[in-house]
Amino acid sequence: MRSTVLAGIVLVVLGVLALAYQGLTYTTHKKVLDIGPVQASKRETHTVPLPPIIGGVALVGGVALLVAGSRDT
């Protein structure tokens, strides 16, 4: 009963975050030039998009778990 409510809260929070941010961004460092003591590197930013349907499904599932958990008490 408590675990159902906790899982519902976690899913609601994750669903809202997925809808708000719509993607994950990370940065990689790539070495471009390495000649003796001279070095040059390049930062590349990559984005992994999250479809809004994932956030919506998590949100709806979380609400369903909250409703199911509250009916058990």
C-alpha positions in Angstrom: 0.0 0.0 0.0 2.7 2.5 0.9 5.0 1.3 -1.9 2.2 1.9 -4.4 1.8 5.5 -3.3 5.6 6.0 -3.3 5.9 4.6 -6.8 3.1 6.8 -8.0 4.8 9.9 -6.6 8.1 9.0 -8.2 6.3 8.5 -11.6 4.5 11.8 -11.4 7.7 13.6 -10.6 9.6 11.9 -13.4 6.7 12.5 -15.8 6.6 16.2 -15.0 10.4 16.5 -15.4 10.3 14.6 -18.8 7.6 17.0 -20.0 9.5 20.1 -18.8 13.0 19.3 -20.1 12.1 17.2 -23.2 15.6 15.8 -23.4 19.0 15.1 -21.8 22.1 17.1 -22.7 25.6 16.0 -22.1 29.1 17.3 -23.2 32.0 15.3 -24.5 35.6 16.5 -24.9 37.4 15.4 -28.1 41.1 15.9 -28.7 41.6 17.7 -32.0 45.4 18.4 -32.1 48.3 16.8 -30.2 51.7 17.9 -31.4 54.3 17.7 -28.7 53.5 20.3 -26.0 50.7 21.8 -28.1 47.3 20.3 -27.5 43.8 21.4 -28.6 40.5 19.9 -27.6 36.9 20.5 -28.6 33.8 20.4 -26.6 30.8 18.8 -28.2 27.3 19.1 -26.8 24.9 16.2 -27.5 21.2 16.1 -26.8 19.1 12.9 -26.4 15.5 13.9 -27.0 12.7 12.5 -24.9 9.4 12.2 -26.6 6.5 13.9 -24.7 4.6 10.7 -24.8 7.1 9.1 -22.3 6.4 12.0 -19.9 2.6 11.7 -20.4 2.6 8.0 -19.9 4.7 8.3 -16.7 2.4 11.0 -15.4 -0.8 9.1 -16.1 0.7 5.9 -14.6 1.8 7.8 -11.5 -1.7 9.3 -11.0 -3.3 5.8 -11.5 -0.9 4.4 -8.8 -1.7 7.2 -6.4 -5.5 6.6 -6.9 -5.0 2.9 -6.5 -2.9 3.3 -3.4 -5.3 5.7 -1.8 -8.3 3.3 -2.2 -6.5 0.6 -0.3 -6.4 2.5 2.9 
